[in-house]
Amino acid sequence: MSSWMMFSFQDACSPLMEQLIFFHDHVMMILIFITLIVFYMMFSLYLSSYLNRNLLEGHLIEFIWTVIPAFMLIFIALPSLRILYLIEEVNNPLLTVKGVGHQWYWSYEYSDFNSVDFDSFMVVSSDLNSFRLLDVDNRLMIPFGIQVRFLVSSFDVIHSWTIPSLGLKVDALPGRVNQGLIYLMRPGLFFGQCSEICGTNHSFMPIVLESVNLSSFLVWLLSF
């Protein structure tokens, strides 16, 4: 969960989020390298005595400053494309969960089981035992260590189902079903919010995912 004065990413709880953090660090190193070169060139120009002010062409330097940025873009594009394919890849999921966005709450349905569906509303702020504007009355329960296919759609307007620590953001569009992969590495509570402006109560439809072991998940299913 994010807290105030937190500038870094949340701790990764899925392999996808780990890859996104590695990619961020990779791109930041390239950007720092480019920034240092640009500042060095600006400082060199400031101290230059302009001995080559009559130079009219320089094929070698033009070739160098064309090829080097091209290689830098390749070093950025290849891992970026790899992560894009990983986001869409769902291999042999053991569980399918569907989330539907409403104005302004989420409803969930476990398609592999009969009569397991519920609505998830934000807990009112008067309840001091919950996180303000983040906790819900019915949490999404998912066992860790297995692949889960998560289907997202919308009942009315465009919503977006997002949990930052999973590295997952799936748009909920009316009349369309989008797909995402959830693979949790550890138990815990993971918070998210709707990331698409969907009306006056857009900021009052949070998401809470509870990661449990498989036996606790089965006991929870039997409660329906």
C-alpha positions as a printed NumPy array, in Angstrom:
array([[  0.   ,   0.   ,   0.   ],
       [  1.26 ,   3.483,  -0.83 ],
       [  1.909,   5.922,   1.969],
       [  2.709,   9.625,   2.086],
       [  6.222,  10.717,   1.032],
       [  6.612,   7.449,  -0.876],
       [  8.399,   8.135,  -4.165],
       [  9.369,   4.606,  -5.203],
       [  7.268,   1.711,  -6.451],
       [  5.312,  -0.481,  -4.085],
       [  6.905,  -3.811,  -3.209],
       [  6.274,  -6.275,  -6.019],
       [  3.951,  -9.169,  -5.217],
       [  3.892, -10.697,  -8.712],
       [  6.562, -11.657, -11.275],
       [  5.115,  -9.109, -13.699],
       [  5.635,  -6.227, -11.279],
       [  9.214,  -7.386, -10.691],
       [  9.841,  -7.222, -14.432],
       [  8.331,  -3.718, -14.589],
       [ 10.619,  -2.521, -11.783],
       [ 13.673,  -4.03 , -13.519],
       [ 12.659,  -2.307, -16.756],
       [ 12.248,   1.008, -14.94 ],
       [ 15.769,   0.724, -13.496],
       [ 17.124,  -0.239, -16.933],
       [ 15.578,   2.825, -18.615],
       [ 16.644,   5.144, -15.78 ],
       [ 20.295,   4.114, -16.222],
       [ 20.089,   4.944, -19.937],
       [ 18.442,   8.292, -19.189],
       [ 21.102,   9.184, -16.62 ],
       [ 23.805,   8.306, -19.144],
       [ 22.181,  10.53 , -21.805],
       [ 21.714,  13.39 , -19.329],
       [ 25.369,  13.305, -18.284],
       [ 26.515,  13.383, -21.91 ],
       [ 24.256,  16.336, -22.717],
       [ 25.483,  18.304, -19.702],
       [ 29.086,  17.512, -20.599],
       [ 28.555,  18.798, -24.139],
       [ 26.84 ,  21.962, -22.888],
       [ 29.668,  22.62 , -20.442],
       [ 32.256,  21.971, -23.157],
       [ 30.54 ,  24.446, -25.47 ],
       [ 30.521,  27.015, -22.697],
       [ 34.303,  26.704, -22.301],
       [ 35.025,  26.343, -26.025],
       [ 37.187,  28.885, -27.821],
       [ 35.283,  28.243, -31.09 ],
       [ 38.366,  27.199, -33.059],
       [ 36.208,  25.164, -35.493],
       [ 33.588,  27.827, -36.172],
       [ 34.298,  27.649, -39.922],
       [ 33.65 ,  23.88 , -40.09 ],
       [ 30.967,  23.204, -42.713],
       [ 30.461,  19.435, -42.498],
       [ 31.317,  16.43 , -40.392],
       [ 30.117,  13.12 , -41.766],
       [ 31.749,  11.065, -39.023],
       [ 30.171,  12.905, -36.094],
       [ 26.789,  12.936, -37.855],
       [ 27.034,   9.171, -38.326],
       [ 27.952,   8.681, -34.662],
       [ 25.13 ,  10.817, -33.251],
       [ 22.669,   8.939, -35.465],
       [ 23.815,   5.387, -34.725],
       [ 24.251,   5.706, -30.948],
       [ 20.655,   6.928, -30.27 ],
       [ 19.36 ,   4.175, -32.559],
       [ 21.123,   1.52 , -30.441],
       [ 19.819,   3.129, -27.262],
       [ 16.256,   2.91 , -28.593],
       [ 16.811,  -0.761, -29.403],
       [ 18.038,  -1.429, -25.839],
       [ 14.831,   0.183, -24.566],
       [ 12.411,  -1.332, -27.087],
       [ 13.398,  -5.002, -26.761],
       [ 12.693,  -5.436, -23.007],
       [  9.606,  -3.229, -23.371],
       [  8.139,  -5.518, -26.052],
       [  8.968,  -8.562, -23.921],
       [  7.004,  -7.159, -20.979],
       [  4.063,  -6.263, -23.241],
       [  3.811,  -9.889, -24.34 ],
       [  4.142, -11.116, -20.727],
       [  1.212,  -8.909, -19.689],
       [ -1.09 , -10.551, -22.243],
       [  0.127, -14.113, -21.741],
       [ -2.1  , -16.448, -19.714],
       [ -0.943, -20.082, -19.734],
       [ -3.073, -22.837, -18.187],
       [ -4.968, -20.798, -15.563],
       [ -6.373, -22.853, -12.687],
       [ -8.979, -20.252, -11.739],
       [-11.057, -17.67 , -13.6  ],
       [-12.439, -14.572, -11.905],
       [-14.576, -11.895, -13.521],
       [-14.802,  -8.314, -12.299],
       [-17.487,  -5.881, -13.463],
       [-17.298,  -2.157, -12.833],
       [-20.392,  -0.205, -11.8  ],
       [-21.038,   3.382, -10.769],
       [-19.504,   3.162,  -8.199],
       [-18.526,  -0.264,  -6.956],
       [-17.097,  -3.542,  -8.233],
       [-18.843,  -6.881,  -8.513],
       [-16.959, -10.18 ,  -8.762],
       [-17.916, -13.585, -10.093],
       [-16.   , -16.853,  -9.783],
       [-16.927, -18.502, -13.06 ],
       [-15.621, -21.954, -12.084],
       [-18.055, -22.255,  -9.17 ],
       [-21.807, -21.942,  -8.94 ],
       [-23.391, -19.06 ,  -7.027],
       [-20.101, -17.463,  -5.981],
       [-20.581, -13.799,  -6.791],
       [-20.769, -10.658,  -4.675],
       [-20.583,  -6.873,  -4.763],
       [-17.691,  -4.945,  -3.226],
       [-18.485,  -1.507,  -1.768],
       [-16.168,   0.929,  -0.037],
       [-16.301,   0.872,   3.752],
       [-17.601,   4.133,   5.221],
       [-15.031,   6.415,   6.848],
       [-16.697,   6.129,  10.276],
       [-15.313,   2.598,  10.601],
       [-11.972,   3.273,  12.314],
       [-10.792,  -0.335,  11.864],
       [-10.288,   0.119,   8.109],
       [ -8.098,   2.199,   5.845],
       [ -9.867,   5.398,   4.85 ],
       [-11.129,   5.359,   1.23 ],
       [ -9.28 ,   2.084,   0.556],
       [-11.025,  -0.765,   2.354],
       [-14.127,  -2.617,   1.157],
       [-16.799,  -4.761,   2.749],
       [-16.176,  -7.827,   0.524],
       [-12.598,  -8.453,  -0.54 ],
       [-11.533, -10.323,  -3.652],
       [-10.035, -13.601,  -2.415],
       [ -7.38 , -15.287,  -4.562],
       [ -4.942, -18.07 ,  -3.605],
       [ -1.272, -17.39 ,  -4.148],
       [  1.023, -19.617,  -6.174],
       [ -1.413, -20.357,  -9.02 ],
       [ -2.239, -18.619, -12.285],
       [ -5.563, -16.793, -12.267],
       [ -7.279, -15.494, -15.391],
       [ -8.939, -12.19 , -14.515],
       [-11.678, -10.966, -16.85 ],
       [-12.798,  -7.349, -16.629],
       [-15.851,  -5.625, -18.079],
       [-18.173,  -2.743, -17.242],
       [-21.904,  -2.405, -16.694],
       [-22.237,   1.302, -17.508],
       [-19.218,   3.528, -18.247],
       [-15.462,   3.023, -18.666],
       [-13.665,   1.951, -15.479],
       [-10.156,   0.624, -14.882],
       [ -9.27 ,  -2.188, -12.457],
       [ -5.826,  -1.422, -11.065],
       [ -3.581,  -2.796,  -8.322],
       [ -0.099,  -1.18 ,  -8.46 ],
       [  1.764,  -3.865,  -6.492],
       [  0.614,  -6.457,  -9.058],
       [  1.637,  -4.32 , -12.013],
       [ -1.875,  -4.915, -13.349],
       [ -4.151,  -2.331, -14.938],
       [ -7.07 ,  -3.595, -17.03 ],
       [ -9.634,  -1.277, -18.603],
       [-13.288,  -2.152, -17.985],
       [-15.239,  -1.292, -21.144],
       [-19.015,  -1.689, -21.613],
       [-19.792,  -4.559, -23.98 ],
       [-16.222,  -5.84 , -24.018],
       [-14.262,  -8.305, -21.879],
       [-10.543,  -7.67 , -21.304],
       [ -8.161, -10.196, -19.813],
       [ -5.301, -10.017, -17.35 ],
       [ -3.088, -12.45 , -15.437],
       [ -2.859, -12.56 , -11.66 ],
       [ -0.056, -14.598, -10.104],
       [  0.557, -13.822,  -6.435],
       [  3.828, -14.796,  -4.787],
       [  2.909, -14.313,  -1.141],
       [ -0.092, -13.808,   1.163],
       [ -1.253, -10.349,   2.121],
       [ -3.631,  -7.47 ,   1.398],
       [ -3.163,  -5.479,  -1.786],
       [ -5.007,  -2.238,  -2.449],
       [ -5.976,  -0.516,  -5.666],
       [ -8.436,   1.975,  -7.078],
       [-10.323,   2.709, -10.267],
       [ -7.878,   4.479, -12.605],
       [-10.377,   5.852, -15.111],
       [-12.491,   8.915, -14.305],
       [-15.978,   7.418, -14.244],
       [-18.172,  10.019, -12.572],
       [-18.712,  11.925,  -9.355],
       [-17.848,   9.009,  -7.043],
       [-14.867,   7.835,  -9.072],
       [-12.57 ,   8.041,  -6.045],
       [-14.943,   5.974,  -3.875],
       [-14.72 ,   2.555,  -5.566],
       [-11.505,   1.005,  -4.203],
       [-10.189,  -2.497,  -4.823],
       [ -8.884,  -4.862,  -2.154],
       [ -7.348,  -8.21 ,  -3.058],
       [ -6.611, -10.682,  -0.282],
       [ -4.027, -13.339,  -1.056],
       [ -4.437, -16.555,   0.97 ],
       [ -3.262, -20.14 ,   0.785],
       [ -5.308, -22.688,  -1.119],
       [ -6.884, -24.336,   1.932],
       [ -8.104, -20.992,   3.305],
       [ -9.486, -20.146,  -0.125],
       [-11.473, -23.395,  -0.237],
       [-12.871, -22.737,   3.241],
       [-13.916, -19.267,   2.058],
       [-15.669, -20.761,  -0.974],
       [-17.641, -23.137,   1.244],
       [-19.099, -20.126,   3.104],
       [-21.257, -19.253,   0.071]])
